[in-house]
Amino acid sequence: MRQLFLSSVVAATGLVAAGQNAFAADAPTSAVSPADAMNIARKNACMGCHAVDRKLVGPSFQQIAEKYKGDAKAPARLEGKVRDGGSGVWGMLPMPSHRSMDSGDIKKVVGWILAGSPAK
């Protein structure tokens, strides 16, 4: 009986770990701390049109994360939108291009946004 219980615990632990790994694979990864991502966003004027939790000129970062949740192509798509600008997805006002923004910084900020723009 004890061996059956231990086998069940080991199997359940494996399923939980596998589930966590599957969830982690869905979540965007960002090698930057939230504070650093926010500083990059401020330095590149992102915060002039976007806020973390409310719409300003453009959508909030949290609205963006929700819209693209589960979309494997979202990081590349959003990196392109930041670099090249765009319009029509969130309304009539166009988002200006940010061609002078470092591509590594774009990746970091987009990863942070898609992670839900955590504060910590």
N, C-alpha and C positions, 0 to 999 in steps of 0.2 A: 504494500500500500504506500509506504514511504517513497519507494523508488518511482511509483506512478506519479505521486505528487511532485517530486523533484523534476521528473521529465516534463510534466505539465508546466511548471514554473520556468524551466529552461526554454521550452517552446514558446511560451507567452512572452518571455523577455526578448527572444529573437524576433518575434512578430512586432513588438513595440519598437525595437531598434530599427527594423526594416521600414516600418511606417514613418519613423522620424527621418530616416535617410531619404525616403521618397518625398516627404514634405520639403526637406532641405533642397532637394534637386529642383523643385518647383519655384522656390524662392530665389529672387535675384541675389547675387552675392556682391558685396561691396567691400573692398579692402580698405576703405576709408572710414574713419570714425564719424559719427553724426555731426560732431562739432566741426570737424574739418570739411565735411560736405556742405554744411551751412555757410562756412567761411568762403568756400569756393563759389557758392551760389551768390553770396553777397558781393564778392569781389568782381563777379561777372554780370552784375546788375539783374540777375534773375528775380531778386526780391522786389524789384520795381514793379513787376507785373504779376508775380505769384506770391502767395503766402502758403504756409504749411497746411493750415486748416480752414481757410476761407477763400472764396473767389475774390480776386482783385480785378485787374484788367483781364487776366487769363485765369484758367482754373487753378484751384489749390493743388498742391503736390499730392495731397491725399485723394482728391478726385481723380487725378491722373493715375495713381496707383490702383485705384478701384477699377477704372475703365480698362486698364491693360492687365489686370490680374489673370494669371494663367496663360497669357499670350507669350509663347516662346520667342516670337519675333519682335516683341516690344522693345527690348534694349536697343537693337540695331535701328529700329524704326524711330525711336525717340532720340537717339544720338544724332540721326540724320536731321530730324526736325530742329534740334537745338543748333546744329551746325549751319543748316541751309535755310532755316525759317519755314513757315508754312501757314496755311489758313484753311478754314472750312470745317475743321474737326470740332472746334469748340465755339464756333460763331463766326461772325463776319470779320472781326479784327484780326489782321495777320500777326503772326509772331515773327519778329525780325530775325535775320540770320545772326549767328555769333561765330563767324569764320575765324576770328582772331583768338577764340577760346581754345586752349590746349585740349587736344583730343583725349588725353588721359583724364583731365579734369571733367570733360563732358561725360566720360564713362563713369567716373566716380559719382557725379551728381545724379545721373540717370539711375544708377544702381541704388543709390540712397532713396530717390523718389519712388522707385518701384518696390522698395522694401517697406514703403509706407511712411517715409520721412521720419524715422524715429528720432526722438530727442536724445536718447541715451543708448 
